[in-house]
Amino acid sequence: MTVTSGDQVYYESSACEGFDPGSGTLLLSRDYAWKGALTWNGRRHEGCAPLDSDGNGETDAASAGVYQILIALNKEAVAEKLVLELR
């Protein structure tokens, strides 16, 4: 899962150490859907590490704006890009 706003990447799960796209492999028959949850905590990350740009000990929160969420497997989109607006 990748969360972006403009050209800024806020979170990219594949950048996390130990990321193994095969660890949660789902083998589905044709026309079978998977329902599950993917989460983003609304915080900025650099790679997989929480970003604290001002050094105050708190991870930077995403500000109000429009964010795009891309779900991909092996860098290939598996769903339409979602748009999220934070107010």
N, C-alpha and C positions, 0 to 999 in steps of 0.2 A: 504494500500500500504506500503510495506517495501522495503527500499533501503539499500543494504549491499555491502561491499567490503571486501573480505576475511571473517574474523570473526567479523568485525566491523559493527554495525548498524548505518547508517547515518540518517535515518528517519523511523519512524514507526507511521503511522496515528492512529492506534488503541491505542497508548499510550496517545493520546491527551485527556485532561479533557473534559468530556461531549461527548466523542465519543459514538455514538449510531448507530450501524450497521443497525438498522431498520429504521433510519430516512430518508434514501434515498432509500428505498426498491423499486425495480423494479419487477413487476409481468409480466413475459414474457411467451408467448406461446412457445411450443416446436419449435425448429428451427428458433426462432426469435432472431436477434442479436441487441445488444445495442451499439450505438456509442456515445462516449462522451470523455471528457478529464479528466485526472488525472495529477496533476502537482507536481513537486518537485523543489524547488528553488535552488538546487545545494549547499545547506548549510548543515552543520552538526547539528544534534539535539541530545539532551540527553532526552529520552522520547519524549515529544513534545516541550520542551523548546530549543530555539536556544543555541548552545554551543559556548562559548567564552573562550577557554582554556588559552589564554594569557592575558586576562583581559583588552584588548585594546578597549573594547566597540563595537567590530564588531564580528558578527557571523563567525565562522570558515568556510571557503569555502572548498568544496571537492576538493582535488588535482587531478592532472592528474592520470588516472588509469581506471580500469575496475570495473563496478558496476553492480549488479544484482538487478532487480526490480521484486518483487513478488506481484501479485494482489490476495488477498484472501478475503473470506467472512467466518466469524466465524472460522478463522484459517485454512480454507481449500482452497487450490489454486483453482482459477476459470479460470486461463489462464496459458499458458506456461510462465516460467520465462523469462524475457527479459534481454538482456545484453546491457549495455551502456558503451561506451568508451569515457572518457573525455580526451582531449589532451591539 
